[in-house]
């Protein structure tokens, strides 16, 4: 399937086999941003910027993708626009052989360009030029871009709503990939056209800037800006990819959270909330493993909440916080995440719930105090 997509910037072709997006000739002041939303997982996996002569490979995992194109005008007052396009297919691995799960994830944050007197510079979307220069060299190194901008979030949620309302056959559930690194930039343009621009790579796990690069040159015309941003992006891409290669997860540990629900007697029900990530899991999800990343030393709080008519018996023998087993009747348990050496840390709590006894019953378990009409006898 070849999707022929017509927009104000020209014709964009998306290949279903390679995931390569190309753009026909358009006016130099317009950049087209192509984003890919994974139809299978509902995740926005990558984005590319294509100009009049641009040709970039979308570094996305295998599956069907809803490609969204937006118009970004570098000069003038045109509003950004997001168009709903088509479903394509992409290759399973990138050029360096990494699968989707192995790739570090980077996002483009705030990129500003102001004039010397504090006014906004002559280019409306400097971030688009930065991305245009960085996308190909970084994705060729196996780095995935994810767009967390308000524009693409709104577009993705709209796609999900269309599906939820039965107006689209494309199943999309917005759940973006979580970036480990963020690229930001700030520049100043003098009245004579001289421009200084700095890019920073921030480790979102530690909050530290781990790479920075600056460039100074003429930036009066759009062509000069393209050349200057291209030079900066080329130099910055080398430094950034080296840092990311050394620590793809930003020093983060991948937590494998698996909650097992047990029952005693007639069998009660309840849920377990793990923070971070702030996810509540119920019995229907027993045995399902959820992955997320945290910095080493992070404390994950587990809180068991019984449903009405049930009470929490306790965390049962065999519950594990990494290599440490635990057993407790306290509904809240704290687990400190460490790096065991392979970057993965398993949390496997066994949550036990039981039905409440009849009203008027005397009990000695403080957890049964949530049951209506019972009396807790304190030893």
Secondary structure as the mmCIF struct_conf table of DSSP 4:
data_model
#
loop_
_struct_conf.conf_type_id
_struct_conf.id
_struct_conf.beg_label_comp_id
_struct_conf.beg_label_asym_id
_struct_conf.beg_label_seq_id
_struct_conf.end_label_comp_id
_struct_conf.end_label_asym_id
_struct_conf.end_label_seq_id
STRN STRN1 UNK A 2 UNK A 7
TURN_TY1_P TURN_TY1_P1 UNK A 8 UNK A 9
STRN STRN2 UNK A 10 UNK A 15
TURN_TY1_P TURN_TY1_P2 UNK A 16 UNK A 18
STRN STRN3 UNK A 20 UNK A 23
TURN_TY1_P TURN_TY1_P3 UNK A 28 UNK A 29
STRN STRN4 UNK A 30 UNK A 38
TURN_TY1_P TURN_TY1_P4 UNK A 39 UNK A 41
STRN STRN5 UNK A 44 UNK A 50
TURN_TY1_P TURN_TY1_P5 UNK A 52 UNK A 53
STRN STRN6 UNK A 55 UNK A 57
BEND BEND1 UNK A 62 UNK A 62
STRN STRN7 UNK A 63 UNK A 73
BEND BEND2 UNK A 74 UNK A 77
HELX_LH_PP_P HELX_LH_PP_P1 UNK A 78 UNK A 80
STRN STRN8 UNK A 81 UNK A 90
BEND BEND3 UNK A 92 UNK A 93
TURN_TY1_P TURN_TY1_P6 UNK A 95 UNK A 96
HELX_RH_3T_P HELX_RH_3T_P1 UNK A 100 UNK A 102
BEND BEND4 UNK A 103 UNK A 103
STRN STRN9 UNK A 105 UNK A 115
TURN_TY1_P TURN_TY1_P7 UNK A 116 UNK A 117
BEND BEND5 UNK A 118 UNK A 119
STRN STRN10 UNK A 120 UNK A 120
BEND BEND6 UNK A 122 UNK A 122
BEND BEND7 UNK A 124 UNK A 124
HELX_RH_AL_P HELX_RH_AL_P1 UNK A 126 UNK A 139
TURN_TY1_P TURN_TY1_P8 UNK A 140 UNK A 142
HELX_LH_PP_P HELX_LH_PP_P2 UNK A 143 UNK A 143
STRN STRN11 UNK A 144 UNK A 145
HELX_RH_AL_P HELX_RH_AL_P2 UNK A 150 UNK A 164
TURN_TY1_P TURN_TY1_P9 UNK A 165 UNK A 166
BEND BEND8 UNK A 167 UNK A 167
BEND BEND9 UNK A 169 UNK A 170
HELX_LH_PP_P HELX_LH_PP_P3 UNK A 176 UNK A 179
BEND BEND10 UNK A 180 UNK A 180
STRN STRN12 UNK A 181 UNK A 189
TURN_TY1_P TURN_TY1_P10 UNK A 191 UNK A 192
BEND BEND11 UNK A 193 UNK A 193
STRN STRN13 UNK A 194 UNK A 203
TURN_TY1_P TURN_TY1_P11 UNK A 204 UNK A 206
STRN STRN14 UNK A 209 UNK A 218
BEND BEND12 UNK A 220 UNK A 221
HELX_RH_AL_P HELX_RH_AL_P3 UNK A 222 UNK A 246
TURN_TY1_P TURN_TY1_P12 UNK A 247 UNK A 251
STRN STRN15 UNK A 252 UNK A 258
STRN STRN16 UNK A 260 UNK A 263
TURN_TY1_P TURN_TY1_P13 UNK A 265 UNK A 266
STRN STRN17 UNK A 270 UNK A 275
TURN_TY1_P TURN_TY1_P14 UNK A 276 UNK A 278
STRN STRN18 UNK A 279 UNK A 282
HELX_RH_3T_P HELX_RH_3T_P2 UNK A 283 UNK A 285
TURN_TY1_P TURN_TY1_P15 UNK A 286 UNK A 287
STRN STRN19 UNK A 289 UNK A 295
TURN_TY1_P TURN_TY1_P16 UNK A 296 UNK A 297
HELX_LH_PP_P HELX_LH_PP_P4 UNK A 298 UNK A 298
STRN STRN20 UNK A 299 UNK A 306
HELX_LH_PP_P HELX_LH_PP_P5 UNK A 307 UNK A 307
TURN_TY1_P TURN_TY1_P17 UNK A 308 UNK A 309
STRN STRN21 UNK A 310 UNK A 321
TURN_TY1_P TURN_TY1_P18 UNK A 322 UNK A 323
STRN STRN22 UNK A 324 UNK A 328
BEND BEND13 UNK A 329 UNK A 329
BEND BEND14 UNK A 331 UNK A 331
STRN STRN23 UNK A 332 UNK A 336
BEND BEND15 UNK A 341 UNK A 343
STRN STRN24 UNK A 344 UNK A 348
STRN STRN25 UNK A 350 UNK A 355
HELX_LH_PP_P HELX_LH_PP_P6 UNK A 356 UNK A 358
TURN_TY1_P TURN_TY1_P19 UNK A 359 UNK A 360
STRN STRN26 UNK A 362 UNK A 363
HELX_RH_3T_P HELX_RH_3T_P3 UNK A 366 UNK A 370
BEND BEND16 UNK A 371 UNK A 371
TURN_TY1_P TURN_TY1_P20 UNK A 372 UNK A 373
STRN STRN27 UNK A 375 UNK A 376
HELX_LH_PP_P HELX_LH_PP_P7 UNK A 377 UNK A 378
#
